[in-house]
Amino acid sequence: SSESVEGQYLQKFYAEGAKELDERITDQLSSVKGKRKRYRKHGKGVRYPLGTIFSDTKDGRRYLLTAFSRMDDSNRAYLSMKDYVNFLMAFWEEIDKVYDGHSITISLFGTGIVRLDNLNISPQELLELILWSFKHSRIQLAYGAIVTILLYGETDHQVNLYKLT
């Protein structure tokens, strides 16, 4: 969707189509353990473990794309709560490998079209889970490096920063 972060990224950097991006992902992630091929009528045939990161440099900036959700047979993104927590822990582990001492900016994972067990999980709860997982990860940021979590759209009005511990 052109409304999604992914769709906007594709439109901005791969307007001619995703073929070049697909080839770059395949090349860079060729040695990823746990990836699986599966037959699908639509969509990609390779499934990477949740939290896998692809590093892409465009316009002099580095972007990290991550495997965040599972896809059902109708190409709808979904994630169980267990998958969400496992994604976060794997994500921080991958960040620790690729971030090179730079600051990191991420979105509030799970506020888009991903179906989190069809539960009504608030942006406040998602933010708290992200912060919890960061605290419990083994990532060691370089001095001066920071993690920024973007709250955009309605999410900035749905989060009470004073309630964070």
C-alpha positions in Angstrom: 0.0 0.0 0.0 1.2 3.5 -0.8 0.0 4.5 2.7 2.4 2.0 4.4 6.0 2.8 5.4 7.1 0.0 3.1 5.0 1.3 0.1 6.4 4.8 0.6 9.9 3.4 0.7 9.4 1.5 -2.5 7.8 4.6 -4.3 10.7 6.8 -3.2 13.7 4.6 -4.0 12.4 1.8 -6.3 9.7 3.5 -8.3 10.4 1.4 -11.4 9.5 -1.7 -9.4 10.8 -4.0 -6.6 12.9 -6.3 -8.9 16.1 -4.5 -8.1 15.3 -4.4 -4.3 14.4 -8.1 -4.4 17.7 -9.0 -6.1 19.7 -6.9 -3.6 17.9 -8.6 -0.6 18.5 -12.0 -2.1 22.3 -11.3 -2.6 22.8 -9.7 0.8 20.8 -12.3 2.8 22.0 -15.4 0.9 23.7 -16.8 4.0 20.9 -16.2 6.5 20.2 -19.3 8.5 16.6 -20.3 9.0 15.3 -18.9 5.7 12.9 -21.1 4.0 11.5 -21.3 0.5 7.8 -22.0 0.0 5.4 -22.0 -2.9 3.0 -19.1 -3.0 0.7 -18.0 -5.8 1.4 -14.4 -5.0 4.2 -12.6 -3.1 7.7 -13.6 -2.3 8.9 -17.2 -2.1 11.6 -16.8 0.5 10.7 -16.5 4.1 13.3 -14.9 6.4 13.3 -15.4 10.2 11.5 -12.6 12.0 13.9 -9.8 12.9 16.2 -10.4 9.9 17.7 -7.1 8.7 18.5 -6.0 5.2 20.8 -2.9 5.0 20.1 -0.5 2.1 21.9 2.8 1.4 20.0 5.4 -0.6 20.7 9.1 -1.0 23.7 8.8 1.3 21.6 7.5 4.1 21.4 4.0 5.5 18.1 2.2 5.9 17.5 -1.0 7.7 14.6 -3.1 6.5 13.4 -5.9 8.8 11.3 -9.1 8.5 8.5 -8.1 10.8 5.4 -10.2 10.1 4.2 -13.5 8.7 1.9 -13.6 5.7 -1.2 -15.7 5.4 -2.4 -17.4 2.2 -4.2 -14.2 1.2 -1.0 -12.1 1.6 -2.3 -10.4 4.8 0.3 -9.7 7.5 -0.3 -11.2 10.9 1.7 -11.8 14.0 1.0 -13.5 17.3 2.0 -11.9 20.5 4.7 -14.5 21.0 6.0 -13.7 17.5 6.0 -10.0 18.3 8.1 -10.5 21.4 10.4 -12.9 19.5 10.7 -10.4 16.7 11.8 -7.7 19.0 14.5 -9.8 20.7 15.8 -11.0 17.3 15.6 -7.4 16.0 17.8 -6.0 18.7 20.3 -8.8 18.2 20.4 -8.0 14.5 20.7 -4.3 15.2 23.7 -5.0 17.5 25.4 -6.7 14.5 24.8 -4.0 11.8 24.3 -0.5 13.4 28.0 0.4 13.4 27.8 2.8 16.4 25.3 5.1 14.8 22.0 6.3 16.3 18.9 4.4 15.3 15.4 5.5 14.4 12.6 3.1 14.4 8.8 3.3 14.0 6.4 2.0 16.6 6.3 -1.5 15.4 2.8 -3.0 15.2 0.7 0.1 14.6 0.2 -0.5 10.9 -1.8 -3.2 9.1 -0.2 -6.1 11.0 -2.8 -8.1 12.8 -1.5 -8.8 16.3 -3.6 -11.9 17.1 -6.6 -9.6 16.3 -6.1 -8.1 19.8 -6.7 -4.5 20.5 -3.2 -3.6 21.7 -2.7 0.1 22.3 0.3 2.1 21.1 1.1 2.6 24.8 1.4 -1.1 25.2 3.5 -1.5 22.0 5.9 1.2 23.1 6.2 -0.5 26.5 7.0 -3.8 24.9 9.6 -2.3 22.6 11.3 -0.5 25.6 11.1 -3.7 27.7 12.8 -5.7 24.9 15.5 -3.1 24.4 16.3 -3.1 28.1 16.5 -6.9 28.1 18.5 -7.3 24.9 22.2 -7.6 24.9 22.8 -4.6 22.6 25.5 -2.3 23.7 25.2 1.1 22.1 28.3 3.2 21.5 28.7 6.3 23.6 26.5 9.0 22.1 24.4 6.7 20.0 20.6 6.9 20.7 17.5 5.0 19.8 14.6 7.1 18.7 11.1 5.7 18.4 8.9 7.6 16.0 5.3 8.3 17.1 3.4 9.5 14.1 -0.2 10.0 13.1 -2.6 9.4 15.9 0.0 7.4 17.9 1.5 10.5 19.5 -1.8 11.3 21.1 -2.3 7.7 22.3 0.9 7.4 24.3 1.5 8.9 27.7 5.2 9.3 28.1 4.8 10.1 31.8 3.6 6.5 32.3 6.8 4.9 31.0 9.2 3.4 33.5 
